Amino acid sequence: MKAPISAVTRTEIENKCCDSSAVFVLNNGSDDFAVSLETILACLKIAEEHGHIPPLNAEWWGLIANHTAWQYHP
């Protein structure tokens, strides 16, 4: 099992860098790695679909999709 993530920070990215609206830099105690907001949203959707979190309504998902590069598929 990997070490727990010890820190999460938000970093600024250049618009020409990628389509992500935000990138989070995580540190597991020895390495830094980046996770896009869209990846986090995709993980949240999977957690919702598998019952790990309460359902979020379609309107919320639609609002999020309109403000990010993440593609919502109801």
Buried (B, 14 or more C-beta within 10 A) or exposed (E): EEEEEEEEEEEEBEEEEEEBBBBBEBBEEEEEEEBBBBBBBEEBBEEBEEEEEEEEEEEEBEEBBEEBEBEBEE
